[in-house]
């Protein structure tokens, strides 16, 4: 399983809006608020990934290093602000690149690394179910997984 952490959907928008003083400050406030939540969520995702033996890929860093806006959030030529936090085609390609790189590394080496510890992947015998690769890329899926796992650890007293 390859688990993707969460990106800040407004970090790139802030870069674009910084040239407009009247809305730049508001955009920074929105981005900073999201940043606090995203960092907390990513800590939970990393913890869940470690507990469940998943490879966690760094979508957050890919979006922070993006050469263009990876999300639909933007300011139109008519000065209309769009706060749609979903990835655009470029953002989806960034997610695909980091997930594919992690999956390829595991498939090529026969090993996976989670939280600095490398374990060998075992080959299944003929007739057994093949390994399944799944990706939860940001948004509600990761949030739900992290919340369920967190609640599960709370109930067990960990």
Residue, then its C-alpha position, 0 to 999 in steps of 0.5 A: x500500500x502506498x499512502x500519500x500525505x496531504x498538500x496545502x492547496x493554497x501555498x502556491x496561490x499565496x505566491x501568485x497573490x503576493x503581488x496584490x497587497x489587498x488580497x495577499x494578506x488574506x491569502x496568507x492567512x488562509x494558507x497559514x491556517x491550512x498549513x497548521x491543519x495539514x501539518x497535523x494531518x500529515x503527522x497522523x498519516x505518517x503515524x498510521x503509515x508506520x503502524x500499518x506498514x505502508x509506504x508514505x509518499x510526500x505529496x506535500x513536498x511535491x506540491x511545495x516544489x511545483x513549478x506551476x500551480x498544482x491546484x484549481x485555486x487561482x485568481x482569474x483575470x477578472x479578479x475572481x478568487x477560486x478557492x477550489x482545493x482539488x488538484x488540477x491535471x498538473x497536480x494529479x501528475x505530481x501525485x502520480x509521479x511520487x506514488x509511481x516512484x515509490x511503487x517502482x522502488x518497491x517492485x525493483x528492490x523487493x523491499x520497502x522502507x517505512x520510517x527508516x526501516x527496510x523489510x523484504x517483500x515476499x513473493x507469493x506462491x502460485x495461486x495466491x492472491x497477487x499483491x494489491x497496490x492502492x493509493x489514497x491521494x489526499x482529501x477525504x480518503x486520507x483524512x478518514x483513514x487517519x481519523x479511523x486509525x487515530x480513534x482506534x489507537x485512542x480506544x486501545x489506550x495507545 
